[in-house]
Amino acid sequence: MLTKKQNLRETIHCGNPDRLVNQFEYVSLFFDPATMAAMGTPVRGGTWTNGWGVRIEFPEHVPGMFPNTSPEYVVIKDITKWRDYVHAPKTDFTDEEWAPFLAPLADVDRNEVFVAPFVAPGIFEKLHYLMGMEDCMMNFYDEPEAMHELIDYLTDYEIRVAEGICSHAHPDALFHHDDWGSQRSSFLSVPMFDEFILPAYEKIYGYYKAHGVELIIHHSDSFADNLVPSMIKCGIDIWQGAMSTNDLVGVLEKYTGQIALHGGIDNGKIDREGWTEEEVISETKRAISKYYKKYSYIPGTVMGEPGSIFPGVYDLVSKTIAEVSDEIFGNASAESISEAKPMTY
């Protein structure tokens, strides 16, 4: 029986997997001190200011934290003077400061799973965190020079974070967040995305791949199938969060072997108050039946971490995937499923 790591490779590289890849089973996620310093002190149900000076709110029963960019809180008041407002958080940490982040990795079997830092938010999200979504979108048109300068600054910051991660933790994968669309469309057109965002990720993901990282997993639980060629250009191996509103069948038919999809089971459909086992099982089986053609598809929910808003949903999806895998491959994969371990902030 293949290890989870081997089975993932066989799945995304058109080899011979011996079972379905089951959600996040193939990767062990960890935080680093720079990401946590930038994130601030997340408290579900709370409000705080992150390392960039952005007011963050995390209401109960929502998938994640988000910025409050009301006029009284927005960081960048004038994009042409962004240097007056934007000051990158600390990225240089001592070995003693790194120690508590590295300690859990000692128990991870790196032959069994990939080890990946959890890095968030990404470049596009940082932009609208700092200035608000409306101003962010308008500034791409009205002040492209200032936006390019700010993106370069944010990219340099991410490279410094990457330097610390690679030199201390030696990961073989990266799990990076950056939501690039709504459920219906990407936020940017392909030409604009390729002008502003693609070069940043070519540098960031290029750095990781040049320093021992084999697998780039990018989270964007959104519509983004028009951006898949750009994802491939910047080195993304797995698009995690691929929603069913995308033409996932078309992506798999055209780009199998170039990029894998992890998702297809929208949290909005099943991870909600009043969820039922029947609905979760049905939606999970629907996704596998529609998208799985042996290669390049990893069934899973689209939320950007292992776990669910409502307890039990993620674990039932995992159990159902294992049972369907057993039907397809006949290897009793259901016996190996463990409960989800959501990220601890």
N, C-alpha and C positions, 0 to 999 in steps of 0.2 A: 504494500500500500504506500502510495506516495505521501511525503510530508505535505503539510498545507502549503509550504513555500514552493515545493516542486509542482504540486497540482495547480497552483496559480500560474506558474511559468508555462506549464503545458497548455493551460486554458488560453492565455493571452497570446502565446506564440504559435498557435495552431499545431500543437503536438498531440499527445495522447493522455488527456486527463482521465483519472479513474473515478471521478465523482464531480458533482457540482461544487464550485467554490461557494462557500456559505457566508454571505455578508462580509463582515470585517475579520473573519477568522484568520486570515493570512497575514495580519499585521498587528504588532504590539505598539501602541502609541504612547508617547511620553511628552512632557512639557520641558522647556528649557528656561533658564532664568531670564533671558532677554525677552522672550515672548510673554512671560508672566509679568515682568516689570512694565512692559508696554500695555498689557491687558488691565493692569490694576488689580483690585481685589474683588473678583466676581462674587456676587451674593444673589442667589435666586430670590426674587422678590425685593431686591434692593436697588439702590442708585449710587453711583460713585463716579469719580473722574479718573480716566485712564492715563497712561504715561505720556500721551500726546496732548493732554489737556481737554479731551473730549468727554462730555457728560454721557455716561452709559447707564441704561436702564435694563433691568432683567425681570419682567413681570412673571408671576407664577403661570404655569401651564402654557408657555410659549417655547418654541424650539431653541431660542438662543437670545443672547443680549443684543441690544441695538442702540445706536446713538440718538440723543436728543439734540437736534440741530436747530432748535428754535433760535430766533435772532439774539436772544439774551445769552445763549450758550455757545453759539457757533464759534469755532476757533479762528478761521480765516475770514476776516471782514472784507478784505480786498485782495483778490488773487494776484494783482500786480505787485503787492507788497507782502507776499507769502512768507518771505524770510523774517519778517518782523513777528510773525505769529507761530511759525512751525519750528519746533525744537525737538529733535529726535531723542527718545529715551536712551538710557545707558545700554551699551552692548558688551562692555568689558567687565568680566566677572572673574573672581579668583577661583582657584581649585576648590577652596573651602565652600564658596557659594554654589559651585556646581555640584558638590557632593550629594546633597539630598535629591537632586534631580536624576543623578546617575545610579543611585543605590538600587532602585527597583529593576534596573536593566540587568543587574547581576543574576536575577532569577529567570530571565528570558532565554529560552533555547533558540539561539539564532539559526540553528540548522532547521528548525521547525517553522519559524515565522520570520517575517521581515520586521525590523525595528525602525520606527519612523517618528521623527518629531512632528508634533501637531502645531503648525504655524498658521496664525490667523490674527487679524484680517489681512487680506491680500492688497495689492496695489490699488485696484479700482475701489475696493471698499474703504481703504484708507483715505482716498480722495474725497468720497462723499461723506465720510465720517467728519472730515476736517472742515468742509464747507457747505454741507447739505446737498441733497440730490439735485435739486433744481439748479442751484448755482454751478454745481459740478458739470451738469450736462450742458448748460449754456456756455461755460468757460471753455469747453472743448472747441466751440465755434468762435467765441468772441476773443479769447486770450490764449491761443494755442501755444505761443512761445512760453508764457508763464507756466502753463500746464506741463509742457515738456520739461521745463526746469524742475518743477516740483516732483514730477515722476522720476527724474534722474536722482533727485535727493532721496526719495523713498526707496529707490532701487539700491542705491549705495548703502542705505541703512540695512536693507534685507541681506545684502551680501555680507555685511559685518556680522549680522546674526548667524548667517550660514557658516561663516568662518569659525565662530565659537562652537556651533553645534557639531560640525564635522571634526574639529580637532579634539573635542572632549568626548563625544558620544559615539562617533564613528558609525552613523546609521547606514543601513543599506537601502532605505526607502525614505521618502518624504511625503507627508500628508499636508497639503497646503490648501487653505480656503481662499476663495475669491468668487463671490456670486456675480455672474456676468449677464443676468437677464431676469425678466419676470417669467411667469408661466407661459406667456404667449410670444415673447420676442426677446432678442438680446437687447441690452441697453444701448449698445453702440452698433453702428453698421459695420460690416466686415472691413471696408477700407479704413474707417476711423479706428477700429480696434487694432488693425495691423499697424497703423501709424503710431498710436500712443501706447498701447498696452503690450502688444507682442514683443517689441524690442526689450522691454523690461524683463519679461519672463524668459526670453532667450538668454539673458545674462544670469538671472537668478537660477533657473533650472539648469543652465549650462554649468554654473559653478558647482552645484550639487553633484551633477553627473561626472564632473572632472575630479571630484574628491570622494569617490567610493560609493556613491548612491546609484543603485541599479534601477530603482523603481520610483517614478514620479506619479503620485496619486493626487489629482486635483479635484477639489470639491466645488461644484456649482450646481445647487439644486434649482435648476431653472431651465428655460428654453435656451439652447445654445448650439443646436445641431448645425447652424450656419457657420459656427466658429470652429468646427472640428478640424478643418485643414490647418487653421492657425494653432490649435492645440498640438497637433502633430509636429508642426514646425518648431514649437518651443520645447518639445521633448516630453510632453505628457504621455504616460503609458496607460493610465486608467483615468477616465472621467467618472468620478464618483458623484452621485446625486442626479444622474440623468433621469429627468422626469418623463412620464409617459406622454406629455404634451409635445415632445419631440418626435421626429420620425426615426425612432430608434431602430426599426427594422431596416430602413434605408441606410442608416449609418453603419450598421453591422454588415449589410451586404456590400457596401462600397469600401469600408475601411478596416475590415477584419484583418488582423495581423499587424495593423499600424497603430491602432488604439483600441483599448477595451472599454466596455461600459459596465459600470457598477451602479445598479439602481433599478428603475422601471416600476417600482412599487411606491406610489406616492403616499407620503405620510398623511396628507390631507384627506385621503380616502379612508384610511383605516386607523390612524393614530389620533383618535378623537374621543370625546366623552360619549359614553354609550356604545363603544365598540363591541362587536360580538366575535366569537371564535369563527363562526361561519363566514363572516365578511372577510376576516383576515386570511383565512385559509383559501377562500375563493379568489381573492385578489392576488395572493401569492402564486397560486397555481396558474391563474390567467397570464401573469407576467412571464413565468417560466415557459409556458406553452407558446406564447407569442414570440419571445425573444431568443430563447435558447436554441441554438443550432450547433452545439458542441463548442464553437470557438467564440472567444472575445466577449462573452457576456457573463457577468457575475450578478446573480439575483440578490436583491436587497432593497431595503427602504432607502429613501433619498436623503434622510437626515444626515448631517455632517459629523456623525460620531456613532459608535455603537450604543444602542439604547433607544428609548422612545419616551415621548412626553408622558404617555399613560402607561404605567407598569404592566408588563405582560405582553404587550404588542410585539416588541422586537423579538422576544424569546419564542413566541408562537410562530412568527415568520421564519425564524431559524429552524424550528422543529419541522415546519411544513416543507422547507427547502430540503432538509435532510431526508424526509420521507419520500419526496419526489425523486431525489437523487438515488435513493435505494431502488425505486421502481425503474429508473433509467439504467442504472449500472449494476444493481443487484449486489451492493457491497455493504449493506447494513450500516450506512453512514449515519443514520439517526442515533446510533448508540454513542457517537463521539461528540454530540452537541452539548455545550456547556452554556450556562446562562450568561447574558450580556454583562459586561463590566463597563458602564458608562464612564466617561472621563471625569476625573475629580479636579475641580478648579481650585 
